[in-house]
Structures are given as C-alpha cells and as structure tokens.
Amino acid sequence: MFCKNCGTEMNDTARFCPKCGFDRSGAIQQKREIVEDNKIRCQVKPEFNIIYKLLSNLWKAIIYMFFICFLFTNLYKFWSIYPVTLLWTIGIMLIYVVVKMILENMQYKDLEYNFYATKIEYKDGFLNKEEKELKYKYIREVTMNQNILERICGIGTIRIYTNASSGSYGISSSHNSTRGRNGIYIHCVEDVQEQYRTIKQIIDEGTPED
C-alpha cells in the first residue's frame, strides 16, 4: 500500500508512514465516521397532536382577542350595543384557530430530525424546502420537558442547546417552536422519555472528548 499523504510505499500493517510520519489510523477513523454519518441511527418525526394543538391555539386566540379589546376599549361597547359583533369576534377567532391548525398539520407531515453518528439533520419540506445540519461537538446540553397539557396529551418537547449565543434551528413559530434562540426545539414528540434517552446516548457517543 501507499501513504495517502506523500505516496511512499509502506507495509500494509504499518500505522505510520516511514517517510512523512502520516498516521494511517486517523485516516481509517475519518473514513469510518464518514460511513457512519451516512446511516441514520435515530429518526424523530413529531406527530401533529390535534387535541394539544386545538387547546394551545384556542388559548392563544383568546389571549389575542382580549389583548385587542384592551387596546380598543370601544369594542366592549359594540358588544353590548350590537351583540352580533361579539359573534363576529368569536367567529374570526375560530377561523384563526382552524387556519393555523391546517398549516401546522401540513408542515408536520414533512418535518423530520435525523440523528447520525456525529451530527443531526433537520428537514422541512413545507412550502420552501429547508435542510440544516448541526454537529454534536457544538451541542452544549440536551433536555426533555413536559408541561401539564403535554403530559395530558402524552407528548413532550426535546431541547438541544448549542454553544452559540444565538441561532435558529427548529420548526417555524407557527408550529409552537422557539426561533432565534440557541438550539433546536422538537415539539410534539411521542414516547418522549424513551426518545430523549436514545438521543442523549447518540449525542454523548458522537461528541469528541476534549
């Protein structure tokens, strides 16, 4: 065989090149990592939980409605004088919830997070196709969270924090995700505790030691 660095002929069992000192084991390890990074070790596809989305979006719509009423105090007078305006307000609120849930459901069908040996890939094919990659060496912490509503619906959120002070990974804000923060937030994860343990193990194994 020949050295990949200088081309000098060397013994097949030799680790170092006799001329330039190239470490052959490092090249083998790098090749192994490339092969492993072409194989998905774990895939997370968040599921659109209709009960969770309905309750959370309805709650937001109610808050928005009262916020608007607070800004435009005369709206209360219209409700008392013309009760039909209250029905219009409620109707607009319900239309907002329905449209938002339809858009969220469409995006969740194309959303996936693929965990490889040393990196995570995020893919979203809704409207504009989007793909992002994050190496495990840039990940600072992995956490799992379930609020009261998520526990009732049997889902949870996995948060992957990066070392950067800012960043934008994850699904768009229309899907209850946090944008502009330092990490990836994966919402509506079923069997979240088992998924969290698997992801944590993969990331720990794929993170190089300092």
TIBA-883039 format. One line per field, with one value per atom (N, C-alpha, C): residue in three letters; atom name; x negated, y negated, z. Coordinates in Angstrom, 1 decimal, always signed. Layout:
! TIBA-883039
aa: c(ALA;...)
at: c(CA;...)
u: c(X;...)
v: c(Y;...)
w: c(Z;...)
//
This chain:
! TIBA-883039
aa: c(MET;MET;MET;PHE;PHE;PHE;CYS;CYS;CYS;LYS;LYS;LYS;ASN;ASN;ASN;CYS;CYS;CYS;GLY;GLY;GLY;THR;THR;THR;GLU;GLU;GLU;MET;MET;MET;ASN;ASN;ASN;ASP;ASP;ASP;THR;THR;THR;ALA;ALA;ALA;ARG;ARG;ARG;PHE;PHE;PHE;CYS;CYS;CYS;PRO;PRO;PRO;LYS;LYS;LYS;CYS;CYS;CYS;GLY;GLY;GLY;PHE;PHE;PHE;ASP;ASP;ASP;ARG;ARG;ARG;SER;SER;SER;GLY;GLY;GLY;ALA;ALA;ALA;ILE;ILE;ILE;GLN;GLN;GLN;GLN;GLN;GLN;LYS;LYS;LYS;ARG;ARG;ARG;GLU;GLU;GLU;ILE;ILE;ILE;VAL;VAL;VAL;GLU;GLU;GLU;ASP;ASP;ASP;ASN;ASN;ASN;LYS;LYS;LYS;ILE;ILE;ILE;ARG;ARG;ARG;CYS;CYS;CYS;GLN;GLN;GLN;VAL;VAL;VAL;LYS;LYS;LYS;PRO;PRO;PRO;GLU;GLU;GLU;PHE;PHE;PHE;ASN;ASN;ASN;ILE;ILE;ILE;ILE;ILE;ILE;TYR;TYR;TYR;LYS;LYS;LYS;LEU;LEU;LEU;LEU;LEU;LEU;SER;SER;SER;ASN;ASN;ASN;LEU;LEU;LEU;TRP;TRP;TRP;LYS;LYS;LYS;ALA;ALA;ALA;ILE;ILE;ILE;ILE;ILE;ILE;TYR;TYR;TYR;MET;MET;MET;PHE;PHE;PHE;PHE;PHE;PHE;ILE;ILE;ILE;CYS;CYS;CYS;PHE;PHE;PHE;LEU;LEU;LEU;PHE;PHE;PHE;THR;THR;THR;ASN;ASN;ASN;LEU;LEU;LEU;TYR;TYR;TYR;LYS;LYS;LYS;PHE;PHE;PHE;TRP;TRP;TRP;SER;SER;SER;ILE;ILE;ILE;TYR;TYR;TYR;PRO;PRO;PRO;VAL;VAL;VAL;THR;THR;THR;LEU;LEU;LEU;LEU;LEU;LEU;TRP;TRP;TRP;THR;THR;THR;ILE;ILE;ILE;GLY;GLY;GLY;ILE;ILE;ILE;MET;MET;MET;LEU;LEU;LEU;ILE;ILE;ILE;TYR;TYR;TYR;VAL;VAL;VAL;VAL;VAL;VAL;VAL;VAL;VAL;LYS;LYS;LYS;MET;MET;MET;ILE;ILE;ILE;LEU;LEU;LEU;GLU;GLU;GLU;ASN;ASN;ASN;MET;MET;MET;GLN;GLN;GLN;TYR;TYR;TYR;LYS;LYS;LYS;ASP;ASP;ASP;LEU;LEU;LEU;GLU;GLU;GLU;TYR;TYR;TYR;ASN;ASN;ASN;PHE;PHE;PHE;TYR;TYR;TYR;ALA;ALA;ALA;THR;THR;THR;LYS;LYS;LYS;ILE;ILE;ILE;GLU;GLU;GLU;TYR;TYR;TYR;LYS;LYS;LYS;ASP;ASP;ASP;GLY;GLY;GLY;PHE;PHE;PHE;LEU;LEU;LEU;ASN;ASN;ASN;LYS;LYS;LYS;GLU;GLU;GLU;GLU;GLU;GLU;LYS;LYS;LYS;GLU;GLU;GLU;LEU;LEU;LEU;LYS;LYS;LYS;TYR;TYR;TYR;LYS;LYS;LYS;TYR;TYR;TYR;ILE;ILE;ILE;ARG;ARG;ARG;GLU;GLU;GLU;VAL;VAL;VAL;THR;THR;THR;MET;MET;MET;ASN;ASN;ASN;GLN;GLN;GLN;ASN;ASN;ASN;ILE;ILE;ILE;LEU;LEU;LEU;GLU;GLU;GLU;ARG;ARG;ARG;ILE;ILE;ILE;CYS;CYS;CYS;GLY;GLY;GLY;ILE;ILE;ILE;GLY;GLY;GLY;THR;THR;THR;ILE;ILE;ILE;ARG;ARG;ARG;ILE;ILE;ILE;TYR;TYR;TYR;THR;THR;THR;ASN;ASN;ASN;ALA;ALA;ALA;SER;SER;SER;SER;SER;SER;GLY;GLY;GLY;SER;SER;SER;TYR;TYR;TYR;GLY;GLY;GLY;ILE;ILE;ILE;SER;SER;SER;SER;SER;SER;SER;SER;SER;HIS;HIS;HIS;ASN;ASN;ASN;SER;SER;SER;THR;THR;THR;ARG;ARG;ARG;GLY;GLY;GLY;ARG;ARG;ARG;ASN;ASN;ASN;GLY;GLY;GLY;ILE;ILE;ILE;TYR;TYR;TYR;ILE;ILE;ILE;HIS;HIS;HIS;CYS;CYS;CYS;VAL;VAL;VAL;GLU;GLU;GLU;ASP;ASP;ASP;VAL;VAL;VAL;GLN;GLN;GLN;GLU;GLU;GLU;GLN;GLN;GLN;TYR;TYR;TYR;ARG;ARG;ARG;THR;THR;THR;ILE;ILE;ILE;LYS;LYS;LYS;GLN;GLN;GLN;ILE;ILE;ILE;ILE;ILE;ILE;ASP;ASP;ASP;GLU;GLU;GLU;GLY;GLY;GLY;THR;THR;THR;PRO;PRO;PRO;GLU;GLU;GLU;ASP;ASP;ASP)
at: c(N;CA;C;N;CA;C;N;CA;C;N;CA;C;N;CA;C;N;CA;C;N;CA;C;N;CA;C;N;CA;C;N;CA;C;N;CA;C;N;CA;C;N;CA;C;N;CA;C;N;CA;C;N;CA;C;N;CA;C;N;CA;C;N;CA;C;N;CA;C;N;CA;C;N;CA;C;N;CA;C;N;CA;C;N;CA;C;N;CA;C;N;CA;C;N;CA;C;N;CA;C;N;CA;C;N;CA;C;N;CA;C;N;CA;C;N;CA;C;N;CA;C;N;CA;C;N;CA;C;N;CA;C;N;CA;C;N;CA;C;N;CA;C;N;CA;C;N;CA;C;N;CA;C;N;CA;C;N;CA;C;N;CA;C;N;CA;C;N;CA;C;N;CA;C;N;CA;C;N;CA;C;N;CA;C;N;CA;C;N;CA;C;N;CA;C;N;CA;C;N;CA;C;N;CA;C;N;CA;C;N;CA;C;N;CA;C;N;CA;C;N;CA;C;N;CA;C;N;CA;C;N;CA;C;N;CA;C;N;CA;C;N;CA;C;N;CA;C;N;CA;C;N;CA;C;N;CA;C;N;CA;C;N;CA;C;N;CA;C;N;CA;C;N;CA;C;N;CA;C;N;CA;C;N;CA;C;N;CA;C;N;CA;C;N;CA;C;N;CA;C;N;CA;C;N;CA;C;N;CA;C;N;CA;C;N;CA;C;N;CA;C;N;CA;C;N;CA;C;N;CA;C;N;CA;C;N;CA;C;N;CA;C;N;CA;C;N;CA;C;N;CA;C;N;CA;C;N;CA;C;N;CA;C;N;CA;C;N;CA;C;N;CA;C;N;CA;C;N;CA;C;N;CA;C;N;CA;C;N;CA;C;N;CA;C;N;CA;C;N;CA;C;N;CA;C;N;CA;C;N;CA;C;N;CA;C;N;CA;C;N;CA;C;N;CA;C;N;CA;C;N;CA;C;N;CA;C;N;CA;C;N;CA;C;N;CA;C;N;CA;C;N;CA;C;N;CA;C;N;CA;C;N;CA;C;N;CA;C;N;CA;C;N;CA;C;N;CA;C;N;CA;C;N;CA;C;N;CA;C;N;CA;C;N;CA;C;N;CA;C;N;CA;C;N;CA;C;N;CA;C;N;CA;C;N;CA;C;N;CA;C;N;CA;C;N;CA;C;N;CA;C;N;CA;C;N;CA;C;N;CA;C;N;CA;C;N;CA;C;N;CA;C;N;CA;C;N;CA;C;N;CA;C;N;CA;C;N;CA;C;N;CA;C;N;CA;C;N;CA;C;N;CA;C;N;CA;C;N;CA;C;N;CA;C;N;CA;C;N;CA;C;N;CA;C;N;CA;C;N;CA;C;N;CA;C;N;CA;C;N;CA;C;N;CA;C;N;CA;C;N;CA;C;N;CA;C;N;CA;C;N;CA;C;N;CA;C;N;CA;C;N;CA;C;N;CA;C;N;CA;C;N;CA;C;N;CA;C;N;CA;C;N;CA;C;N;CA;C;N;CA;C;N;CA;C;N;CA;C;N;CA;C;N;CA;C;N;CA;C;N;CA;C;N;CA;C;N;CA;C;N;CA;C;N;CA;C;N;CA;C;N;CA;C;N;CA;C;N;CA;C;N;CA;C)
u: c(-0.8;+0.0;-0.9;-0.3;-1.0;-0.4;-1.3;-0.9;+0.1;+1.2;+2.1;+1.7;+0.6;+0.1;-1.0;-2.0;-3.2;-3.3;-2.6;-2.7;-3.8;-4.5;-5.6;-5.0;-5.6;-5.1;-5.4;-4.5;-4.6;-4.0;-4.3;-3.8;-2.3;-1.5;-0.1;+0.3;-0.6;-0.2;-0.8;-1.6;-2.2;-1.2;-1.3;-0.4;-0.9;-2.3;-2.9;-3.7;-3.6;-4.5;-5.9;-6.9;-8.3;-8.9;-8.3;-8.9;-8.3;-7.0;-6.4;-5.8;-5.6;-5.0;-3.5;-2.9;-1.4;-0.8;+0.2;+0.9;+2.0;+1.8;+2.8;+4.1;+4.0;+5.2;+6.2;+5.6;+6.5;+7.3;+6.7;+7.5;+8.5;+8.2;+9.2;+10.4;+10.1;+11.1;+12.0;+11.4;+12.1;+13.1;+12.6;+13.4;+14.5;+14.3;+15.3;+16.4;+16.0;+17.0;+17.9;+17.2;+18.0;+19.0;+18.7;+19.6;+20.7;+20.4;+21.4;+22.3;+21.8;+22.7;+23.6;+23.5;+24.5;+25.6;+25.5;+26.5;+27.3;+28.6;+29.4;+29.5;+29.1;+29.2;+30.5;+31.1;+32.4;+33.1;+34.4;+35.2;+36.4;+36.6;+37.7;+38.6;+39.9;+40.9;+42.0;+42.0;+43.0;+44.4;+45.4;+46.7;+47.6;+48.5;+49.5;+50.6;+50.5;+51.5;+52.6;+53.8;+54.9;+55.4;+55.5;+56.0;+55.1;+53.8;+52.9;+52.8;+52.8;+52.8;+54.1;+55.2;+56.5;+56.6;+56.2;+56.3;+55.3;+54.0;+53.0;+53.3;+53.8;+54.1;+55.3;+56.3;+57.5;+57.2;+56.3;+55.9;+55.2;+54.3;+53.6;+54.6;+55.6;+56.6;+57.4;+57.7;+58.5;+57.7;+56.4;+55.5;+55.4;+55.2;+55.1;+56.4;+57.5;+58.8;+59.0;+58.6;+58.7;+57.7;+56.5;+55.5;+56.0;+56.6;+57.1;+58.2;+59.1;+60.2;+59.6;+58.5;+57.8;+57.3;+56.8;+56.3;+57.4;+58.5;+59.6;+60.8;+60.9;+61.9;+63.3;+63.4;+64.8;+65.4;+64.6;+65.1;+66.1;+65.8;+66.7;+68.1;+68.1;+69.4;+70.2;+69.4;+70.1;+70.7;+70.0;+70.6;+71.9;+71.9;+73.1;+74.3;+73.9;+74.9;+75.4;+74.4;+74.6;+74.1;+74.9;+74.4;+73.8;+74.3;+73.8;+72.3;+71.7;+70.3;+69.5;+70.1;+69.4;+69.3;+70.4;+70.4;+69.3;+69.2;+68.2;+66.8;+66.6;+65.3;+64.9;+65.9;+65.7;+65.5;+66.2;+66.1;+64.7;+64.2;+62.8;+61.8;+62.0;+61.1;+61.0;+62.2;+62.3;+61.7;+61.9;+61.2;+59.7;+59.2;+57.8;+57.2;+58.0;+57.5;+57.5;+58.6;+58.7;+57.6;+57.4;+56.4;+55.0;+54.7;+53.4;+53.2;+54.2;+54.1;+53.9;+54.5;+54.3;+52.9;+52.4;+51.0;+50.0;+50.2;+49.3;+49.4;+50.6;+50.7;+49.9;+50.0;+49.3;+47.8;+47.2;+45.8;+45.3;+46.1;+45.7;+45.5;+46.2;+46.1;+44.7;+44.1;+42.8;+41.6;+41.9;+40.9;+40.2;+38.9;+38.1;+36.8;+36.3;+35.0;+34.2;+33.1;+32.3;+31.0;+30.8;+29.6;+28.6;+27.4;+26.3;+25.3;+24.1;+23.1;+22.5;+22.4;+21.7;+22.5;+23.7;+24.5;+26.0;+26.7;+28.2;+28.6;+29.5;+30.0;+31.5;+31.9;+33.3;+33.8;+35.0;+35.6;+37.0;+37.4;+38.7;+39.0;+40.0;+40.4;+41.6;+42.1;+43.4;+43.1;+43.9;+43.7;+42.3;+41.3;+39.9;+39.2;+38.4;+37.7;+36.5;+36.3;+35.3;+34.5;+33.2;+32.4;+31.3;+31.1;+30.0;+29.2;+28.0;+27.1;+26.4;+26.3;+25.6;+24.7;+23.5;+22.5;+22.7;+22.5;+22.7;+21.6;+20.5;+19.4;+19.9;+20.9;+21.4;+22.5;+23.0;+24.1;+23.6;+24.3;+23.9;+24.8;+26.1;+26.9;+28.2;+28.7;+29.9;+30.9;+32.1;+33.1;+34.4;+35.3;+36.6;+37.6;+38.7;+39.7;+41.1;+42.0;+43.4;+44.2;+45.0;+45.9;+47.1;+48.1;+49.3;+50.1;+50.2;+51.0;+50.3;+49.0;+48.3;+48.4;+48.3;+48.5;+49.9;+50.9;+52.2;+52.4;+51.7;+51.8;+50.7;+49.9;+48.9;+47.8;+47.4;+46.3;+45.3;+44.2;+43.3;+42.4;+41.4;+40.5;+39.1;+38.3;+36.8;+36.1;+35.3;+34.5;+33.0;+32.4;+31.0;+30.3;+29.5;+28.9;+27.5;+27.2;+25.8;+25.0;+23.7;+22.7;+22.9;+23.6;+23.7;+24.6;+24.4;+25.2;+26.5;+26.6;+27.9;+27.9;+29.0;+29.1;+30.6;+30.9;+32.3;+32.4;+32.7;+32.9;+34.3;+35.0;+36.3;+37.4;+38.6;+39.7;+40.1;+40.9;+41.2;+42.1;+42.2;+43.0;+44.5;+44.9;+46.3;+46.6;+45.6;+45.7;+45.2;+45.5;+45.2;+43.7;+42.8;+41.4;+40.8;+39.6;+38.9;+37.8;+37.9;+36.9;+36.0;+34.8;+33.9;+33.2;+33.4;+32.7;+31.6;+30.8;+29.6;+29.9;+30.5;+30.7;+31.9;+32.2;+33.3;+34.3;+35.6;+36.7;+37.6;+37.7;+38.5;+39.8;+40.9;+42.2;+43.0;+44.0;+45.0;+44.3;+43.3;+42.6;+43.4;+43.8;+44.4;+43.4;+43.8;+42.8;+41.6;+41.7;+40.7;+39.5;+39.8;+38.7;+37.8;+38.4;+37.5;+36.7;+37.4;+36.7;+35.6;+35.8;+34.8;+33.6;+33.8;+32.7;+31.9;+32.6;+31.9;+31.0;+31.7;+31.0;+29.8;+30.0;+28.9;+27.7;+28.0;+26.9;+26.1;+26.9;+26.3;+25.4;+25.9;+25.1;+23.9;+24.0;+22.9;+21.8;+22.2;+21.2;+20.6;+21.3;+20.8;+20.0;+20.0;+19.3;+17.8;+16.9;+15.5;+15.1;+14.2;+13.7;+12.7;+12.7;+11.7;+10.3)
v: c(+1.2;+0.0;-1.2;-2.4;-3.6;-4.6;-5.5;-6.6;-7.5;-7.9;-8.8;-10.2;-10.5;-11.8;-12.2;-11.2;-11.5;-10.5;-9.4;-8.5;-7.4;-7.4;-6.5;-5.1;-4.1;-2.7;-2.3;-1.6;-1.2;+0.1;+0.7;+2.0;+1.9;+3.0;+3.0;+2.9;+3.4;+3.4;+2.2;+1.3;+0.2;-0.9;-1.5;-2.6;-3.9;-4.1;-5.4;-5.3;-6.3;-6.3;-6.5;-5.6;-5.8;-7.0;-7.7;-9.0;-10.2;-10.4;-11.6;-11.5;-10.2;-10.0;-10.1;-10.1;-10.1;-9.0;-9.3;-8.4;-7.7;-6.5;-5.8;-5.5;-5.3;-5.0;-6.2;-7.4;-8.6;-8.7;-8.3;-8.3;-7.2;-6.0;-5.0;-5.4;-6.1;-6.5;-7.6;-8.5;-9.5;-8.9;-7.9;-7.2;-6.4;-5.9;-5.2;-6.2;-7.4;-8.4;-8.8;-8.9;-9.3;-8.3;-7.0;-5.9;-5.9;-6.1;-6.1;-7.3;-8.4;-9.6;-9.5;-8.5;-8.2;-7.3;-6.8;-5.9;-6.6;-6.6;-7.2;-6.3;-6.8;-6.0;-6.1;-7.3;-7.6;-8.6;-8.4;-9.4;-9.9;-11.1;-11.7;-12.4;-12.0;-12.7;-13.1;-14.4;-14.9;-14.7;-14.3;-14.0;-15.1;-15.5;-16.5;-16.0;-16.5;-16.1;-17.1;-16.6;-17.6;-18.2;-17.4;-17.9;-18.9;-18.6;-19.6;-20.9;-20.8;-21.9;-22.7;-22.1;-22.8;-23.6;-23.0;-23.7;-24.8;-24.6;-25.6;-26.8;-26.5;-27.5;-28.3;-27.6;-28.3;-29.2;-28.8;-29.6;-30.8;-30.7;-31.9;-32.8;-32.3;-33.1;-33.9;-33.3;-34.0;-35.2;-34.9;-35.9;-37.1;-36.7;-37.8;-38.6;-37.9;-38.6;-39.7;-39.3;-40.2;-41.3;-41.0;-42.0;-43.1;-42.6;-43.6;-44.4;-43.8;-44.5;-45.5;-45.2;-46.1;-47.3;-47.1;-48.3;-49.1;-48.4;-49.2;-49.0;-49.8;-49.7;-49.8;-50.6;-50.8;-49.5;-48.5;-47.2;-46.6;-46.8;-46.3;-46.9;-48.2;-48.9;-48.3;-48.0;-47.5;-46.1;-45.3;-44.0;-44.2;-45.2;-45.4;-46.0;-46.9;-47.5;-46.7;-46.0;-45.2;-43.8;-42.9;-41.6;-40.8;-41.1;-40.4;-40.6;-41.7;-42.0;-41.0;-40.6;-39.6;-38.2;-37.9;-36.7;-36.8;-37.9;-38.1;-37.9;-38.5;-38.4;-36.9;-36.2;-34.8;-34.0;-34.3;-33.7;-33.9;-35.1;-35.4;-34.6;-34.5;-33.8;-32.3;-31.8;-30.3;-30.1;-31.0;-30.9;-30.9;-31.8;-31.9;-30.5;-29.9;-28.7;-27.6;-27.5;-26.5;-26.6;-27.8;-28.0;-27.7;-28.1;-27.9;-26.4;-25.6;-24.2;-23.5;-23.9;-23.3;-23.5;-24.7;-25.0;-24.2;-24.1;-23.3;-21.8;-21.3;-19.9;-19.6;-20.5;-20.4;-20.3;-21.1;-21.1;-19.9;-19.4;-18.3;-17.0;-17.0;-15.8;-15.7;-16.8;-16.9;-17.1;-17.2;-17.5;-16.3;-16.3;-15.1;-15.6;-14.9;-15.1;-13.8;-13.7;-12.5;-12.6;-11.7;-11.7;-10.6;-11.1;-10.3;-10.1;-9.5;-9.2;-10.5;-11.6;-12.8;-14.0;-13.9;-15.1;-14.9;-16.0;-15.9;-16.7;-16.2;-16.9;-17.1;-18.4;-18.8;-19.1;-18.5;-18.6;-19.1;-20.0;-20.6;-20.9;-20.2;-20.4;-21.2;-21.9;-22.6;-24.0;-24.3;-25.5;-25.5;-26.1;-26.1;-25.0;-24.2;-23.1;-23.7;-23.1;-23.6;-22.4;-22.5;-21.4;-22.1;-21.6;-22.1;-21.0;-21.3;-20.3;-20.8;-20.1;-20.5;-19.4;-19.7;-18.7;-18.6;-17.4;-17.2;-17.9;-18.2;-18.9;-20.3;-20.9;-22.2;-22.2;-21.0;-20.9;-21.0;-21.8;-22.1;-21.2;-21.0;-20.3;-19.8;-18.7;-18.1;-17.9;-18.5;-18.3;-17.9;-17.4;-16.9;-17.6;-18.1;-18.9;-18.5;-18.4;-18.1;-19.1;-20.0;-20.8;-20.0;-20.6;-19.9;-19.4;-20.3;-20.0;-18.9;-18.9;-17.9;-16.5;-16.5;-15.2;-14.6;-15.5;-15.0;-14.4;-15.0;-14.5;-13.4;-13.1;-12.0;-12.4;-13.7;-14.1;-14.9;-15.4;-16.2;-17.0;-17.8;-18.6;-18.2;-18.0;-17.8;-19.0;-19.6;-20.8;-20.4;-20.9;-20.6;-22.0;-22.4;-23.7;-23.6;-24.7;-24.8;-25.7;-25.7;-26.6;-28.1;-28.3;-29.7;-30.5;-31.8;-32.7;-32.9;-32.7;-32.8;-31.9;-31.6;-30.7;-30.4;-29.7;-29.5;-28.1;-27.1;-25.8;-25.3;-24.6;-24.0;-24.5;-24.1;-24.4;-25.8;-26.4;-27.8;-28.1;-29.4;-29.9;-29.5;-29.3;-28.9;-27.5;-26.8;-25.4;-25.3;-26.4;-26.3;-26.1;-26.5;-26.3;-27.7;-27.6;-28.8;-29.1;-30.2;-30.6;-31.7;-31.8;-32.9;-32.6;-31.4;-31.0;-30.0;-29.7;-28.9;-27.4;-26.8;-25.4;-24.9;-23.6;-23.0;-22.6;-23.0;-22.6;-21.6;-20.4;-19.4;-19.2;-19.7;-19.6;-18.4;-18.1;-17.0;-15.7;-15.3;-14.1;-13.0;-11.9;-10.8;-10.0;-9.3;-8.5;-9.3;-10.5;-11.4;-11.0;-10.3;-9.9;-8.9;-7.9;-6.9;-7.6;-8.5;-9.2;-10.1;-10.7;-11.5;-10.7;-9.6;-8.7;-8.3;-7.9;-7.4;-8.6;-9.7;-10.9;-11.3;-11.3;-11.7;-10.8;-9.5;-8.5;-8.7;-8.9;-9.0;-10.3;-11.4;-12.6;-12.5;-11.8;-11.6;-10.8;-9.7;-8.9;-9.6;-10.5;-11.2;-12.5;-12.9;-14.1;-13.8;-14.4;-14.1;-14.7;-13.9;-14.3;-15.4;-16.4;-17.5;-17.0)
w: c(+0.0;+0.0;+0.0;-0.3;-0.4;+0.6;+1.1;+2.0;+1.3;+2.0;+1.4;+1.4;+2.2;+2.4;+1.4;+1.3;+0.4;-0.7;-0.7;-1.8;-1.6;-0.5;-0.2;+0.0;-0.6;-0.3;+1.1;+1.7;+3.1;+3.4;+4.5;+4.8;+5.1;+4.8;+5.0;+6.4;+7.3;+8.8;+9.5;+8.8;+9.4;+9.7;+10.9;+11.3;+10.8;+10.9;+10.5;+9.2;+8.4;+7.1;+7.5;+7.0;+7.4;+6.9;+5.9;+5.3;+6.0;+6.0;+6.5;+7.8;+8.3;+9.6;+9.7;+8.5;+8.5;+9.3;+10.1;+11.0;+10.2;+9.7;+8.9;+9.7;+11.0;+11.8;+11.8;+11.7;+11.7;+10.4;+9.3;+8.0;+8.1;+8.7;+8.8;+9.7;+10.8;+11.7;+11.0;+10.2;+9.5;+8.4;+7.8;+6.8;+7.4;+8.6;+9.4;+9.8;+10.2;+10.6;+9.4;+8.2;+7.1;+6.7;+6.8;+6.5;+7.6;+8.8;+9.9;+9.8;+9.3;+9.1;+7.9;+7.2;+6.1;+6.5;+7.8;+8.3;+9.5;+9.4;+10.4;+11.6;+12.8;+14.0;+14.7;+14.5;+15.1;+14.4;+14.1;+13.4;+14.3;+14.4;+15.2;+14.2;+14.1;+13.3;+14.3;+14.6;+15.5;+14.9;+15.7;+15.3;+15.6;+14.7;+14.9;+15.9;+17.1;+18.1;+18.1;+17.6;+17.3;+18.6;+19.7;+21.0;+21.6;+21.6;+22.1;+21.3;+20.0;+19.1;+19.2;+19.3;+19.4;+20.7;+21.8;+23.1;+23.2;+22.7;+22.8;+21.9;+20.7;+19.7;+20.2;+20.7;+21.2;+22.4;+23.2;+24.4;+23.9;+22.9;+22.3;+21.7;+21.0;+20.3;+21.3;+22.4;+23.5;+24.0;+24.3;+24.8;+23.8;+22.5;+21.4;+21.4;+21.5;+21.5;+22.6;+23.8;+25.0;+24.9;+24.3;+24.1;+23.2;+22.1;+21.1;+21.7;+22.5;+23.2;+24.2;+24.8;+25.8;+25.0;+23.8;+23.0;+22.5;+22.1;+21.5;+22.5;+23.5;+24.6;+24.0;+23.0;+22.4;+21.9;+21.7;+21.2;+22.2;+23.5;+24.5;+24.4;+24.1;+23.9;+22.7;+21.6;+20.5;+20.8;+21.7;+22.0;+22.8;+23.7;+24.5;+23.7;+22.7;+21.9;+20.8;+20.1;+19.0;+19.3;+19.9;+20.3;+19.1;+17.9;+16.7;+16.5;+17.0;+16.8;+17.7;+18.8;+19.7;+18.9;+18.2;+17.4;+16.3;+15.7;+14.6;+15.2;+16.4;+17.0;+17.3;+17.8;+18.1;+16.8;+15.8;+14.5;+13.9;+14.0;+13.5;+14.3;+15.6;+16.4;+16.0;+15.8;+15.4;+14.0;+13.1;+11.8;+11.9;+12.8;+13.0;+13.5;+14.5;+15.0;+14.0;+13.2;+12.1;+11.1;+10.6;+9.6;+10.1;+11.3;+12.0;+12.1;+12.5;+12.7;+11.3;+10.3;+9.0;+8.5;+8.7;+8.2;+9.1;+10.4;+11.2;+10.8;+10.6;+10.2;+8.9;+7.9;+6.7;+6.9;+7.8;+8.0;+8.7;+9.7;+10.5;+9.6;+8.5;+7.6;+7.0;+6.8;+6.1;+7.1;+8.3;+9.3;+9.9;+9.9;+10.5;+11.0;+12.0;+12.6;+12.5;+11.8;+11.7;+12.4;+13.3;+14.1;+13.6;+13.2;+12.7;+13.8;+13.4;+14.4;+15.0;+14.2;+14.7;+14.4;+13.9;+13.5;+13.5;+13.6;+13.4;+12.2;+11.4;+10.3;+10.5;+10.2;+10.3;+8.9;+8.6;+7.2;+7.3;+6.5;+6.4;+5.0;+4.4;+3.0;+2.8;+3.8;+3.7;+3.1;+2.0;+1.2;+0.6;+1.3;+0.9;+1.6;+0.8;+1.3;+2.1;+3.3;+4.2;+4.8;+4.8;+5.5;+6.3;+7.5;+8.3;+8.9;+9.3;+9.9;+11.1;+12.2;+13.4;+13.9;+14.0;+14.6;+16.1;+16.6;+18.0;+18.9;+18.3;+19.1;+19.4;+18.7;+19.0;+20.0;+20.5;+21.4;+22.8;+23.6;+25.0;+25.9;+25.6;+26.6;+25.9;+26.3;+25.8;+27.0;+26.9;+27.9;+27.4;+28.3;+28.0;+28.9;+28.3;+29.1;+28.7;+29.7;+29.5;+30.4;+29.8;+30.6;+30.9;+31.7;+32.1;+30.9;+29.9;+28.7;+27.9;+27.8;+27.1;+27.8;+29.1;+29.8;+29.6;+29.6;+29.4;+28.0;+27.0;+25.6;+25.3;+26.2;+26.0;+25.1;+25.1;+24.3;+25.1;+24.5;+25.2;+24.2;+24.8;+24.0;+24.3;+23.3;+23.5;+23.0;+23.9;+23.6;+23.5;+22.4;+22.2;+22.1;+23.1;+23.2;+22.6;+21.8;+21.2;+22.0;+21.7;+22.3;+21.9;+20.8;+20.2;+21.1;+21.1;+21.9;+21.3;+20.0;+19.3;+18.1;+17.6;+16.5;+16.2;+15.1;+14.7;+14.1;+14.9;+14.5;+15.0;+14.2;+14.6;+13.7;+14.0;+13.1;+13.4;+12.4;+12.5;+13.6;+13.9;+15.0;+14.9;+13.7;+13.6;+14.0;+14.5;+15.0;+16.4;+17.2;+18.6;+18.9;+18.0;+18.2;+18.5;+19.2;+19.5;+18.5;+17.8;+16.8;+17.4;+16.9;+17.3;+18.6;+19.2;+20.4;+20.0;+21.0;+20.8;+20.9;+19.9;+19.9;+19.0;+19.1;+18.4;+19.4;+19.1;+20.0;+19.2;+19.6;+18.9;+19.7;+19.2;+19.9;+19.5;+20.2;+19.9;+19.7;+20.6;+20.5;+21.3;+20.7;+21.4;+22.0;+23.1;+23.9;+24.2;+24.7;+24.7;+25.6;+26.7;+27.7;+27.0;+26.3;+25.6;+24.5;+23.7;+22.6;+23.2;+24.3;+24.9;+25.3;+26.0;+26.4;+25.2;+24.1;+22.9;+22.2;+22.1;+21.5;+22.4;+23.7;+24.6;+24.5;+24.4;+24.2;+22.9;+21.8;+20.5;+20.5;+21.0;+21.1;+21.9;+23.1;+24.0;+23.3;+22.6;+21.9;+20.8;+20.1;+18.9;+19.2;+20.5;+20.9;+21.2;+20.4;+20.7;+22.1;+22.7;+24.0;+23.9;+24.8;+24.8;+25.1)
//
